[in-house]
Amino acid sequence: MGISTCYTCKYAMKEWFGSTGAFSSLSLTFQYNQNYIIREGYTQCAAAGDVEAIVSCMLHEIGHSLFDAPHYMGANGVMGKYFNFPTIGWGIMHNTLNWSANAWERWILGWTELTTGNGQVNSDIQSASDLQNNGIYTIRDLNTTGDIIRVKIPHLDNCYLWIENHQNISLFDYKRDEGTQMSIDGEVIAGISPGLYMFIENDNGSRLKRPSGANKLYILNAQGNYDYWHPPTPPEPSENYVYNNILYPFKQMEENPISGVNPYYKVPDDYPTDWADPTSTNDTIFTGSNGEKIKEAYDILRETNGTDTKITYARWGGVNEEAATYFNRRSDAFLAGDEVGLSGIAPALAPPTYSRSTCKTESYILNGVSVQVLSYNEIEKSFTIQIKMNDYTIRRDKRWCGYIDLVKNTLPSSGSGSDKAASNPGDTLQQAHIPDLILGEGIKLTLDKTGTPNRHLKHPYFDDFFNPTVFTIKEGATFSMHPNSTLVVKNNSTLVIESGAWLRMEQGARILVKKGSNLVIKNGAHITIQRKARIDIEEDAYICLENGASLHIIETGSLNLVCNVNAGIHPGCDATGNAISVANILNYPFTGTGHITSCTSPVIYYVQDETFTGYHYLSKYKIIAGDHVTNSKPFGPVKVESGSTVIFKTIDCVEIRDCFDVELGAEFIIEPANEEN
């Protein structure tokens, strides 16, 4: 193959590819405008740049010819049908991280098979039945051994998690910009971090099919997904770095493992259209479609911690000295002790497609795939990992944002026996239901509004670029909350329990619906609330409890509606349903021996001449307790007996006066209305 610098190339190709355009033809003749012909070769314009840029472009164009490769991993800035903006990749189409063909490309071209380890065991894991050795595999360096692992993502057609190992022992594990100093302060671009690399591919599962679309390879990053903040005012021209680009100093904010941004992706936002005027934003985030040229997604190159601002070149991958020293950054490759999954750094979820007409993505569909990196062998440069297909337990506190669906899984949980059936004999409705998601004992899951823009037009109700989070337990699915776990619904988020869905709350579990957020319980939904478990609907939160939902409150668990509870749906909520009144909720038919309580007006509740045994929960506007606090009850002391638990929760305050005794071995708790733990 040769490189042409002919006159017609520089001018004819400029019309349709741009001044650095190129064309590859491996098996056909192409003619343009009657005077420009390519026959089984590669032609590129003279303005393409240095040798490495020319080689990169050549690989890219040959990829189109070899297997009709679409644009992915940030190639040509294409985002396809997704609201994500990749900026780095490795492989034929975009080789900014290294020069190695990635695992999917190698397999689809027939250069390697799906095997791994010294024994070259089958590593094409389509289901749990394909797992060998309890899911434990060894994976060696990709470029020197060809080891690859592919794991099918449940519930989605042709969607896979690809795993490969890069140990920097091959000349292909080389970053062409490594060591380059692009800033006036002297920071340099780091090399590729050795370790495991993973990405989600949802293009097709067969070598016999042509790739079907752009931006269908989503790269995971071991640094995790976060929301990012940037100042609204662009930096001064004197602060420009990296090819004289204006760079925002990005600050890493809250972890957002499902819908946040990792350093391999640009941060979308409504950036100023005129750099001289920081107020020149509008109600649109331009996404590059329909010929839009305004840049509304920026690379993470410059970062701040509030005190120090440094160039980290995060978008190029790797960790330079400034990233490690000032921002405590870890490797962006997966190492021993790391985990991918619902409890891990990031879940194995395919990014959903985006609709410009509705300004929404489709839902993320939860699954039980997890990959735990067990160990690293320094001599063989290999990793030992364990793959599970049924790991449905959340073992670490998590914050989830976006449209998220829990669907019925087909595999038994990998948890304990208590996960597989109701642990209380009275829970007859649930005994045959295997949990599809388990919130571990003492763990908190927060449903929160994303801090990463997920729509291109401003929200008509909230006047921002963030769709509120909606977590839906779909028909047939079961969500089990283990003892003392907490689910917080906040910042206009919504929890929906559909008809035929199951929610089981074990002892001490709690759902807290915060101000402005929503709980929607559909006709035919099933909720089981065990001892000391409860649902609290805060002031100015919203509940939609449709007639026909099944509430089974065991012992003295409770559904608690606090002051000024609104029946109905928040005007900014996407969920719909026929709400019933607060009065009807208080009289709602339920089974079991628990109770539904409400505090809908500023009424003082007096506790006097009373002995508490067992478990008691009082949610009132104001509570005053003592031996002589009201004339409407007989005088007498208040006692909490040993072994009992008493909880007072109020909107206003709790007053404890004379003769209130808590015996040794008893538990007395006062909770404020805005408490989340």
Secondary structure as the mmCIF struct_conf table of DSSP 4:
data_model
#
loop_
_struct_conf.conf_type_id
_struct_conf.id
_struct_conf.beg_label_comp_id
_struct_conf.beg_label_asym_id
_struct_conf.beg_label_seq_id
_struct_conf.end_label_comp_id
_struct_conf.end_label_asym_id
_struct_conf.end_label_seq_id
HELX_RH_AL_P HELX_RH_AL_P1 TYR A 7 ALA A 12
HELX_RH_3T_P HELX_RH_3T_P1 MET A 13 GLU A 15
TURN_TY1_P TURN_TY1_P1 TRP A 16 PHE A 17
TURN_TY1_P TURN_TY1_P2 SER A 19 THR A 20
STRN STRN1 ALA A 22 TYR A 32
TURN_TY1_P TURN_TY1_P3 ASN A 33 ASN A 35
STRN STRN2 TYR A 36 GLN A 44
HELX_RH_3T_P HELX_RH_3T_P2 ALA A 46 ALA A 48
BEND BEND1 ASP A 50 ASP A 50
HELX_RH_AL_P HELX_RH_AL_P2 VAL A 51 PHE A 67
TURN_TY1_P TURN_TY1_P4 MET A 73 GLY A 74
HELX_RH_3T_P HELX_RH_3T_P3 ALA A 75 GLY A 77
TURN_TY1_P TURN_TY1_P5 GLY A 80 LYS A 81
STRN STRN3 TYR A 82 TYR A 82
BEND BEND2 PHE A 83 PHE A 83
STRN STRN4 PRO A 86 PRO A 86
STRN STRN5 TRP A 90 TRP A 90
BEND BEND3 GLY A 91 MET A 93
BEND BEND4 THR A 96 LEU A 97
STRN STRN6 ASN A 98 ASN A 98
BEND BEND5 TRP A 99 TRP A 99
HELX_LH_PP_P HELX_LH_PP_P1 SER A 100 ASN A 102
HELX_RH_AL_P HELX_RH_AL_P3 ALA A 103 ILE A 108
TURN_TY1_P TURN_TY1_P6 LEU A 109 GLY A 110
BEND BEND6 TRP A 111 THR A 112
BEND BEND7 LEU A 114 LEU A 114
STRN STRN7 THR A 115 THR A 116
TURN_TY1_P TURN_TY1_P7 GLY A 117 GLN A 120
STRN STRN8 VAL A 121 ASN A 122
STRN STRN9 ASP A 124 ILE A 125
BEND BEND8 SER A 127 SER A 127
HELX_RH_3T_P HELX_RH_3T_P4 ALA A 128 ASP A 130
HELX_RH_3T_P HELX_RH_3T_P5 ASN A 133 GLY A 135
STRN STRN10 ILE A 136 ILE A 139
STRN STRN11 ASP A 141 ASP A 141
HELX_RH_AL_P HELX_RH_AL_P4 LEU A 142 THR A 145
STRN STRN12 ILE A 149 LYS A 152
HELX_LH_PP_P HELX_LH_PP_P2 ILE A 153 ILE A 153
TURN_TY1_P TURN_TY1_P8 PRO A 154 HIS A 155
BEND BEND9 LEU A 156 LEU A 156
TURN_TY1_P TURN_TY1_P9 ASP A 157 ASN A 158
STRN STRN13 TYR A 160 HIS A 166
BEND BEND10 ASN A 168 ASN A 168
BEND BEND11 SER A 170 SER A 170
TURN_TY1_P TURN_TY1_P10 LEU A 171 PHE A 172
BEND BEND12 ASP A 173 ASP A 173
TURN_TY1_P TURN_TY1_P11 ARG A 176 GLY A 179
STRN STRN14 GLN A 181 GLN A 181
BEND BEND13 SER A 183 SER A 183
TURN_TY1_P TURN_TY1_P12 ILE A 184 ASP A 185
STRN STRN15 VAL A 188 VAL A 188
HELX_LH_PP_P HELX_LH_PP_P3 ILE A 192 PRO A 194
STRN STRN16 GLY A 195 GLU A 201
BEND BEND14 ASP A 203 ASP A 203
BEND BEND15 GLY A 205 GLY A 205
TURN_TY1_P TURN_TY1_P13 ARG A 207 LEU A 208
BEND BEND16 LYS A 209 LYS A 209
BEND BEND17 ALA A 214 ASN A 215
STRN STRN17 LEU A 217 ILE A 219
TURN_TY1_P TURN_TY1_P14 ALA A 222 GLN A 223
STRN STRN18 TYR A 226 TRP A 229
BEND BEND18 PRO A 232 THR A 233
HELX_LH_PP_P HELX_LH_PP_P4 PRO A 234 GLU A 236
HELX_RH_3T_P HELX_RH_3T_P6 PRO A 237 GLU A 239
STRN STRN19 TYR A 241 TYR A 241
TURN_TY1_P TURN_TY1_P15 VAL A 242 ASN A 244
STRN STRN20 ASN A 245 ASN A 245
STRN STRN21 PRO A 249 GLU A 255
TURN_TY1_P TURN_TY1_P16 PRO A 257 SER A 259
BEND BEND19 GLY A 260 GLY A 260
STRN STRN22 VAL A 261 VAL A 261
TURN_TY1_P TURN_TY1_P17 PRO A 263 TYR A 264
STRN STRN23 TYR A 265 TYR A 265
STRN STRN24 VAL A 267 PRO A 268
BEND BEND20 THR A 273 THR A 273
STRN STRN25 ASP A 274 ASP A 274
TURN_TY1_P TURN_TY1_P18 TRP A 275 ALA A 276
STRN STRN26 ASP A 277 ASP A 277
TURN_TY1_P TURN_TY1_P19 PRO A 278 THR A 279
BEND BEND21 ASP A 283 ASP A 283
STRN STRN27 THR A 284 THR A 284
BEND BEND22 GLY A 288 GLY A 288
TURN_TY1_P TURN_TY1_P20 ASN A 290 GLY A 291
STRN STRN28 ALA A 297 TYR A 298
STRN STRN29 ARG A 302 THR A 304
BEND BEND23 GLY A 306 THR A 307
STRN STRN30 THR A 309 ILE A 311
HELX_RH_3T_P HELX_RH_3T_P7 ALA A 314 TRP A 316
BEND BEND24 GLY A 318 GLY A 318
HELX_RH_AL_P HELX_RH_AL_P5 GLU A 321 PHE A 327
BEND BEND25 ASP A 332 ALA A 333
STRN STRN31 PHE A 334 PHE A 334
TURN_TY1_P TURN_TY1_P21 ALA A 336 GLY A 337
STRN STRN32 GLU A 339 VAL A 340
BEND BEND26 GLY A 341 GLY A 341
TURN_TY1_P TURN_TY1_P22 LEU A 342 SER A 343
BEND BEND27 GLY A 344 ILE A 345
STRN STRN33 ALA A 346 ALA A 346
HELX_LH_PP_P HELX_LH_PP_P5 ALA A 350 PRO A 352
STRN STRN34 THR A 353 THR A 353
STRN STRN35 TYR A 354 SER A 355
TURN_TY1_P TURN_TY1_P23 ARG A 356 CYS A 359
STRN STRN36 LYS A 360 THR A 361
STRN STRN37 TYR A 364 ILE A 365
STRN STRN38 SER A 370 ASN A 377
TURN_TY1_P TURN_TY1_P24 GLU A 378 LYS A 381
STRN STRN39 SER A 382 LYS A 388
BEND BEND28 MET A 389 MET A 389
STRN STRN40 THR A 393 ILE A 394
BEND BEND29 ARG A 396 ARG A 396
STRN STRN41 LYS A 398 TRP A 400
BEND BEND30 GLY A 402 GLY A 402
STRN STRN42 TYR A 403 LEU A 406
BEND BEND31 THR A 410 LEU A 411
BEND BEND32 SER A 414 GLY A 415
HELX_RH_3T_P HELX_RH_3T_P8 GLY A 417 ASP A 419
BEND BEND33 LYS A 420 ALA A 421
BEND BEND34 SER A 423 ASN A 424
TURN_TY1_P TURN_TY1_P25 PRO A 425 GLY A 426
TURN_TY1_P TURN_TY1_P26 THR A 428 ALA A 432
HELX_LH_PP_P HELX_LH_PP_P6 HIS A 433 PRO A 435
BEND BEND35 ASP A 436 ASP A 436
STRN STRN43 LEU A 437 LEU A 439
TURN_TY1_P TURN_TY1_P27 GLU A 441 GLY A 442
STRN STRN44 LYS A 444 LEU A 447
BEND BEND36 GLY A 451 THR A 452
BEND BEND37 HIS A 456 HIS A 456
STRN STRN45 LEU A 457 LEU A 457
TURN_TY1_P TURN_TY1_P28 PRO A 460 PHE A 462
BEND BEND38 ASP A 463 PHE A 465
HELX_LH_PP_P HELX_LH_PP_P7 ASN A 467 THR A 469
STRN STRN46 VAL A 470 ILE A 473
TURN_TY1_P TURN_TY1_P29 GLU A 475 GLY A 476
STRN STRN47 THR A 478 MET A 481
TURN_TY1_P TURN_TY1_P30 PRO A 483 ASN A 484
STRN STRN48 THR A 486 VAL A 489
TURN_TY1_P TURN_TY1_P31 ASN A 491 ASN A 492
STRN STRN49 THR A 494 ILE A 497
TURN_TY1_P TURN_TY1_P32 SER A 499 GLY A 500
STRN STRN50 TRP A 502 MET A 505
TURN_TY1_P TURN_TY1_P33 GLN A 507 GLY A 508
STRN STRN51 ARG A 510 VAL A 513
TURN_TY1_P TURN_TY1_P34 LYS A 515 GLY A 516
STRN STRN52 ASN A 518 ILE A 521
TURN_TY1_P TURN_TY1_P35 ASN A 523 GLY A 524
STRN STRN53 HIS A 526 ILE A 529
TURN_TY1_P TURN_TY1_P36 ARG A 531 LYS A 532
STRN STRN54 ARG A 534 ILE A 537
TURN_TY1_P TURN_TY1_P37 GLU A 539 ASP A 540
STRN STRN55 TYR A 542 LEU A 545
TURN_TY1_P TURN_TY1_P38 ASN A 547 GLY A 548
STRN STRN56 SER A 550 ILE A 553
TURN_TY1_P TURN_TY1_P39 GLU A 555 THR A 556
STRN STRN57 SER A 558 LEU A 561
TURN_TY1_P TURN_TY1_P40 CYS A 563 ASN A 564
HELX_LH_PP_P HELX_LH_PP_P8 VAL A 565 VAL A 565
STRN STRN58 ASN A 566 ALA A 567
BEND BEND39 GLY A 568 GLY A 568
TURN_TY1_P TURN_TY1_P41 PRO A 571 GLY A 572
HELX_RH_AL_P HELX_RH_AL_P6 VAL A 582 LEU A 586
TURN_TY1_P TURN_TY1_P42 ASN A 587 ASN A 587
STRN STRN59 THR A 591 GLY A 592
BEND BEND40 THR A 593 THR A 593
STRN STRN60 HIS A 595 SER A 598
BEND BEND41 SER A 601 SER A 601
STRN STRN61 ILE A 604 VAL A 607
BEND BEND42 ASP A 609 ASP A 609
STRN STRN62 GLU A 610 PHE A 612
BEND BEND43 GLY A 614 GLY A 614
STRN STRN63 TYR A 615 LYS A 620
BEND BEND44 TYR A 621 TYR A 621
STRN STRN64 LYS A 622 ALA A 625
BEND BEND45 GLY A 626 VAL A 629
BEND BEND46 ASN A 631 LYS A 633
STRN STRN65 VAL A 638 VAL A 640
TURN_TY1_P TURN_TY1_P43 SER A 642 GLY A 643
STRN STRN66 THR A 645 THR A 650
BEND BEND47 ILE A 651 ASP A 652
STRN STRN67 VAL A 654 ILE A 656
BEND BEND48 ASP A 658 CYS A 659
STRN STRN68 PHE A 660 VAL A 662
TURN_TY1_P TURN_TY1_P44 LEU A 664 GLY A 665
STRN STRN69 GLU A 667 PRO A 672
TURN_TY1_P TURN_TY1_P45 ALA A 673 ASN A 674
#
